[in-house]
Amino acid sequence: MFGIVGGLLLLAFFVSVDWQSDFDRGSLVGTIFYFVITATCVAVAAWGSSVFFDKGGCDVSFIKSIFGLEVQRDRVEARAVQAVTIQGVRFLKDSERPQPGLLNTRSRYSL
């Protein structure tokens, strides 16, 4: 969603800008603010953080990525885990359960 908003903001800028008169002193602050908002949307859309539980390999991987490219991977063996803290629980109705498909963004965990 943030990627779409950031893309629309960039598109709107290039479609509506008047390169001769829009960059005078009066509108420079507004232009900077506009690009800060756009850069924030793009940065939020780019950053990804995932947790993968590998039952076969008996480990847990924590992956951080930017635009889908892996930046950092931390791996913890399941035998080294002594406790797990659950920070939040959300109960789902049957209609909200994850469905298999390409656009599914919810994760399924089966242990």
C-alpha positions as CSV (number, residue, x, y, z in Angstrom):
1,M,0.0,0.0,0.0
2,F,2.8,2.4,0.9
3,G,4.5,1.6,-2.4
4,I,1.4,2.5,-4.4
5,V,1.0,5.8,-2.5
6,G,4.7,6.6,-3.0
7,G,4.5,5.8,-6.7
8,L,1.4,7.9,-7.1
9,L,3.1,10.8,-5.3
10,L,6.1,10.6,-7.6
11,L,3.9,10.3,-10.7
12,A,1.8,13.3,-9.5
13,F,4.9,15.4,-9.0
14,F,6.3,14.7,-12.5
15,V,3.0,15.3,-14.2
16,S,2.2,18.5,-12.4
17,V,5.6,20.2,-12.0
18,D,6.4,23.4,-13.9
19,W,10.2,23.2,-14.1
20,Q,10.6,26.9,-14.7
21,S,8.5,28.5,-11.9
22,D,8.0,25.8,-9.3
23,F,11.4,25.9,-7.8
24,D,11.6,29.5,-6.6
25,R,12.3,30.3,-2.9
26,G,8.6,30.3,-2.0
27,S,7.8,26.7,-2.9
28,L,11.1,25.1,-2.0
29,V,10.0,24.2,1.5
30,G,6.8,22.7,0.2
31,T,8.8,20.7,-2.3
32,I,11.2,19.4,0.3
33,F,8.2,18.4,2.6
34,Y,6.6,16.7,-0.4
35,F,9.7,14.6,-1.0
36,V,10.1,13.7,2.6
37,I,6.6,12.3,2.6
38,T,7.2,10.5,-0.6
39,A,10.6,9.1,0.6
40,T,8.9,7.9,3.8
41,C,6.2,6.0,1.8
42,V,8.9,4.4,-0.4
43,A,11.1,3.4,2.6
44,V,8.2,1.8,4.5
45,A,7.2,-0.1,1.3
46,A,10.8,-1.2,0.7
47,W,11.6,-2.6,4.2
48,G,10.6,-6.2,4.9
49,S,11.1,-8.4,7.9
50,S,10.3,-12.1,8.0
51,V,10.6,-15.0,10.4
52,F,10.8,-18.5,9.0
53,F,10.5,-21.7,11.1
54,D,12.2,-24.6,9.4
55,K,10.9,-27.8,11.0
56,G,13.2,-30.1,9.0
57,G,16.3,-28.1,9.6
58,C,15.4,-27.4,13.2
59,D,16.1,-23.7,13.1
60,V,14.5,-20.3,13.0
61,S,15.6,-17.7,10.4
62,F,15.1,-13.9,10.9
63,I,15.4,-12.2,7.5
64,K,15.5,-8.4,6.8
65,S,15.2,-7.2,3.2
66,I,15.0,-4.0,1.1
67,F,12.8,-4.3,-2.0
68,G,12.9,-8.1,-1.7
69,L,16.7,-8.3,-1.6
70,E,18.1,-9.9,1.5
71,V,20.2,-7.6,3.7
72,Q,20.6,-9.5,6.9
73,R,19.9,-13.1,8.0
74,D,20.1,-14.4,11.5
75,R,19.7,-18.0,12.2
76,V,18.9,-19.6,15.6
77,E,18.9,-23.4,16.2
78,A,15.7,-24.7,17.7
79,R,17.7,-26.5,20.4
80,A,19.1,-23.2,21.6
81,V,15.6,-21.7,22.2
82,Q,14.6,-22.0,25.9
83,A,11.6,-19.7,25.9
84,V,9.3,-17.8,23.6
85,T,7.4,-14.7,24.5
86,I,4.2,-14.0,22.7
87,Q,3.6,-10.3,22.3
88,G,0.2,-10.4,20.9
89,V,-2.6,-12.8,19.7
90,R,-5.3,-12.1,17.2
91,F,-8.1,-14.7,16.9
92,L,-9.4,-15.2,13.4
93,K,-12.8,-16.1,12.2
94,D,-13.1,-18.9,9.6
95,S,-13.6,-16.3,6.9
96,E,-10.3,-14.6,7.8
97,R,-8.2,-17.7,7.8
98,P,-5.3,-17.6,5.3
99,Q,-6.1,-19.1,1.9
100,P,-3.5,-20.5,-0.5
101,G,-2.6,-18.2,-3.3
102,L,-0.1,-15.9,-4.8
103,L,-1.4,-12.7,-3.2
104,N,-1.6,-14.2,0.3
105,T,0.4,-12.0,2.8
106,R,-0.4,-13.9,5.9
107,S,1.9,-16.7,7.0
108,R,1.0,-20.2,8.0
109,Y,2.8,-21.9,10.8
110,S,2.5,-25.6,11.3
111,L,4.6,-27.3,13.9
